[in-house]
């Protein structure tokens, strides 16, 4: 992802959906639901390699997941596989939706505090690209959302123990 290559200080991701229709995840998710053992995942391995490379350059990669409680099947699965993300260097935290207050309807990345990359999805919920803006008002709003939710968020390791 070229946005990460351009990033110099911080990449923050806000996730607000209760489920995602990511084609590369469907078989792994099905296996989780059916109680089958996980298989190797090249897609996730590439992501974790990108995170390791990015954090080695001194870029902090952080994420807040706003989740409905009780967790959806999708978020139960994500919680079961997030340890490899954190081992790669991502700081992932959780905020229960009922405690989060007003939450934007879309997922986005805040990059170096000056760019927002919205994760676009189609009508079926599948990834449909990115929309990037440097509009100062939009960036300021999203920075405020990040600060508010980060203060409420529980680190992955602690949240996973619940």
N, C-alpha and C positions, 0 to 999 in steps of 0.2 A: 504494500500500500504506500504510494508515494507521499501521502500526507505524513506518515510516520518518518520517512526519510528527511522531510523538510522540518520536522519538529525538533526544537532545540532544548526545551525545558520541561514541558509537561503536556501529557495527553490524558484528558479526563473523559470518561464515557458515562453517560447517563442512560440506564435501561429502565423502561417503564412498562413494558408489555408483559402480560402473564404467560405468553407462549410465543414462539417464533417458528416460522415455517422455513427453516433453512434446509435446503435439499441435502447438503452434506451431513446433516445431523440426523436425518430421519431414521436410518437403520440403527444407529446407536441408541436413539431414543426408544425405538420399538423394542430393542433387545432389553433395555432397562425395564420397560413396562412388563415384558414377558418373563422377567427374572432370569434372563440369559446372561452369561458372562460377556463383558465388554470385549470388543475387538480392537486391534491397533487402529489408530485414527490419523492418517496422514494430514488431513485438513487441520486438525487441532495441533498436530506436531509443527506444521508450518507456522501457525499462529504463535505458538510458544517460542519458536525460533526467532520470529520477528520481535516478540517482547524482550527476549534475552538480548538481542542485538541492539534494540532501542534503549533499554536500561543500561547496557554497557557504555553507551554514549553519554550517559548522565541524564537521560530523559526519564522523568517519573511517569509511570503509566498507572492511572488510578481509575476506579470504576465504582459507581453506586448502582445497585439494583433495588428498585422499588418493587416490593413483592406483596401480593395479596396473601393474607393469612386466613385459613390454612393455605400452605403452598399448593399451587397447581402441580399436576404431575410433571409438567415441563420444568418447573423450578425445583422440584424435588430431585429430578435428574441432574439439572445443572449443579445443584449443591453437591451432588455425589461425584462430580468430575472437576470441580473448580480448583481442587488442590494442585493440579498440574499448572494451572494459570498462575497461582500465587508462588509456586516453586520457581516459575520462569521469571518472576519479578513484578507481576501485577499486584497492586494493592486493591483488593475487591472488598466492598462493604455492602451491607444490607440495611434497608429501612422498610419496616412494615408499612404498607400503603395507608393504613388507618392512622398512623402517626406522622405521615409525611406532609400533610397539609396539601396545598395546591401544587399539583405536579403537572408539568407540561405533557401534552399527549404524545409527543414524539421522542424517540431516542436521538441522541446527538453526541458528538465529540466536541470538546472545547480544547483547541490546540494552541499552546503557548499564550493563552489568555487573549488571543486576538483574532481567532478564526473559529467558526462553528461549522461542522460538517454534519448535516442531518442525514440519518439513515432512512432512506426512502423504502417503502414497501408497496407491493401491488395489492389489488383487492383480495387476493388469496393469502396475504401476509408474507409473501416471499420477498427477499431482498430485491430492490429495484434501483440500486445505485445510491449516489450521494448528491446532496445539494449544499454547496459551500457558500458562506457569506462572511464578510468582514465588517458588516454594518455595525457601527459602534453601539447603537442602542440595543440591538439583538445580542451582541457579545456581552454587554454589561448586564442585561437581564439574566442571561445564562450563567454568567459568573456568580451572580447573586443566588441563583438556584443551587449551583454547585456548593457554595459555601454553607447555605442553610441545610441542605441534605447531608453534606459531609459531617456536619456537627451532630446530626441525629443518627448517623450510621454506625453499625456494629461491624467490626472486622470479621472477615470470613471465618477464621478459625474459631472465634468465639460464637458466632452465629450458628455454625455447623454443629456445635456441641449441644444446642438446645433441643 
